[in-house]
Structure formats: structure tokens, C-alpha cells
Amino acid sequence: MSDRGSALARAGIHALPLYAPDAAACAIDLSDNTNLWGAPPAALRAVNELPASSLSRYPSLYSEPLRDALLRYAGVQAPGVGVVTGCGSDDILDSTMRAFGVPGESIAFCAPTFSMIPVLARLNGLVPVEIPFANGFDIDADRLVECNAKITYLCSPNNPTSTAISRAAAEHVVAHAKGIVLIDEAYAEFAPEVFVDLIARSEHVVVARTFSKAFGLAGLRVGYAVGSNEVVRLIERARGPYKVSSVAERAVLAVFSEGADGLEWVARHARLTMENRARFIGALRGLGLDPLESAANFVMVPTPRAPELQRALSARGILVRAFGGMRRDVPALSASNGAALRIGVGPWEEMMVPTLDALREALT
Ligand SMILES: *Cc1c(COP(=O)(O)O)cnc(C)c1O
């Protein structure tokens, strides 16, 4: 085999990483922030009872049948406000960069944040510009604005830190940033506060959400974003048609229409997650660990022993994510040498108790 095909690749493609989280199969998998109770019964039923046409025909072009329900759910039904869907919210983030970022322009964000952001930026020819978080993991709004970036990315609650940003800082960025402000609310359902109302403040604000986390539908790949109609239609042009499958569309419609087995199931499990999160954080403190204040469905535990603890848990059939080499500008990560565990929150007896037992054993 020659490597002629490889030589034809666009500059920079060879350097792009493949997404490769820790792969070991474990009985208890707390590594990817999905809904650990599973999927809403309404979605399962819709998928089991699919008509043949859902497979043989194309889906709707741009998820028109979902739009009203999405705007209503996000609480942003108003003249001039629109919604765009995508194959997961990754697709929305990617399409937003493509719609507004001219190759060579920059996208600014506080780090550490969602690992796909610098990857998608480079894929679209954009320059990722990293700013350290302010103390307590709020964004450094002044420095972000000073970047003068074409796109400013805010993630709240932030992955992987689980922390939320302050309303004052978010409003400051929205008021002063010249370019697009892309707010990623993948974990909105677990947060004390959401920023979706900021789309009314500026036509440059886009808020992205997903069905992969609280909704328990990561396998179906559905995301959406709300913003001014003008802006979301441009993202849609950059996205292309047929990105949400008929299967996904039917499942999402069922979740929105079948109360107790749909939206109420989602809300009930989000509440349970938040209860278990508080209990888990308390128990971790009892073990002498120092988890960050979480606004999401996972907990970040800065500790220099992260890699070793991750292996110890994995040997006991429990998979968590270990992070290393993160920016150490904030005290919590400086003390842990930029290392931390990220642990998903799920059913108490079945998942969190065994995790605490394994951690206790590994720590002593
Ligand atoms: C999980 C996640 C997403 C996206 O997920 P999709 O499955 O592509 O919808 C987006 N942003 C953040 C911060 C996430 O953690």
C-alpha cells in the first residue's frame, strides 16, 4: 500500500484526534454523563412501534414537526425566535462555527471546557483561544470580550468541571461581545439557573441543548439550538438537510406528547439525579475528597491520584473518566496538579453505593 491517499489530506487533518474516551467495558459505566436510568418509556415505545416508512423514506428536511414542541419546552416562543436541530448538539456546535467563522478567525472560551470545542474549531479552520477560568470557575467575562473573537463559547453547567457560570458574567459577555455568543446548555435540566432568556437580549446569542443527557437519548443523536430566527436559519444552511433521522424524530415527539412516560419521566429523573448528586458529594467529602460544587449530572473530583483511582475503580467494574493535564490557573486544579475524576450520577443503591465502596477501599 502506498500512502498517496494520506498525502492528499487537507493540512491539519492528520493532527486532529479521534474521540477516544477510556474504553474498558465495565458493569457500571459512569463515564459519559448520559442518563443512567435509561431512556423515557415513551421513546422506547415509539421506536418499537415504528412504521416501515420510518426506515424506507427520508425524514423531514429540517425537523419541522419538532420545532413548536422544542420552542415551547425551551420556554422561548416569541415572534422572531427560531430553533434549529442537529445530529446531536455536536452537529449544532460544528454548524454554528461553519456558518459564522471565516477560516483564520477565532473562537474564545474559558478552559477546561468541552473537549470537542477545540477539535471542531480546527476542523472548521478556526483558531481556538483559551482563557483561564476566574476563581470559583466563573468565566472571566472581561478577558473573553477582549479576545474580540468571531464566536465566544460559554458552557454552563460546564463539562468537565460541572460548575455553573454567574448570570452577571454571562450578561456581560452578551452585552459586550461583538460576535456570536454560543451558550452550551447540554446540562440545563440539572442547573439552578439557565440562560436561554438571553436570546431576547441580543440577536447574536444562540443557546444549544441536547437530548443526550437528561432525556436519555444519546444513541438517537438529537440536539437543538434556539436564537433569533435569522441566526438559526443560517446555522441550518451550514448544517444541511436530513440530519435528524425519522426514528429520532418519532421518539422525541413521543416524549413531548406522552406526559408521565415522557417529559414527566425526564423531570422526575432529573430531580432524582440532583438529590443523589448532593448525597454523593456529601459522601465524597466524608472520604476526605474535595468535589467541586456541581450543577450537572456528574461530579468532578480534583485529586492528584486520579489515574490511580480510575484504575482501581475499573478493576472493580466501575468506569469513570480520569482527566489529567488540565489548566492549573484555578486553585482547585492547581492543588491537584491539573488532575481530576469525573463521575456520573445515577441510581443510588445500584451505582453510587458500589462506587463509594470502591473509592473507600482504594483510598485506604
Ligand atoms: C455531551 C455534551 C454535548 C453534546 O452532546 P450530543 O450528544 O452531541 O448532543 C454538548 N456539549 C456538552 C458540554 C456536552 O457535555
The ligand as a MOL file (V3000), in Angstrom:
LIG
                    3D

  0  0  0     0  0            999 V3000
M  V30 BEGIN CTAB
M  V30 COUNTS 15 15 0 0 0
M  V30 BEGIN ATOM
M  V30 1 C -22.4940 15.8310 25.9190 0
M  V30 2 C -22.2660 17.2370 25.5340 0
M  V30 3 C -22.6850 17.7640 24.3000 0
M  V30 4 C -23.2610 17.0360 23.1850 0
M  V30 5 O -23.7680 16.0440 23.0290 0
M  V30 6 P -24.5450 15.4550 21.7850 0
M  V30 7 O -24.6560 14.0380 22.1780 0
M  V30 8 O -23.7190 15.6980 20.5680 0
M  V30 9 O -25.8410 16.1820 21.7450 0
M  V30 10 C -22.5100 19.0940 24.0300 0
M  V30 11 N -21.9330 19.8990 24.9190 0
M  V30 12 C -21.5090 19.4520 26.0990 0
M  V30 13 C -20.9010 20.4040 27.0490 0
M  V30 14 C -21.6400 18.1140 26.4390 0
M  V30 15 O -21.1730 17.6830 27.6100 0
M  V30 END ATOM
M  V30 BEGIN BOND
M  V30 1 1 1 2
M  V30 2 1 2 3
M  V30 3 2 2 14
M  V30 4 1 3 4
M  V30 5 2 3 10
M  V30 6 1 4 5
M  V30 7 1 5 6
M  V30 8 2 6 7
M  V30 9 1 6 8
M  V30 10 1 6 9
M  V30 11 1 10 11
M  V30 12 2 11 12
M  V30 13 1 12 13
M  V30 14 1 12 14
M  V30 15 1 14 15
M  V30 END BOND
M  V30 END CTAB
M  END
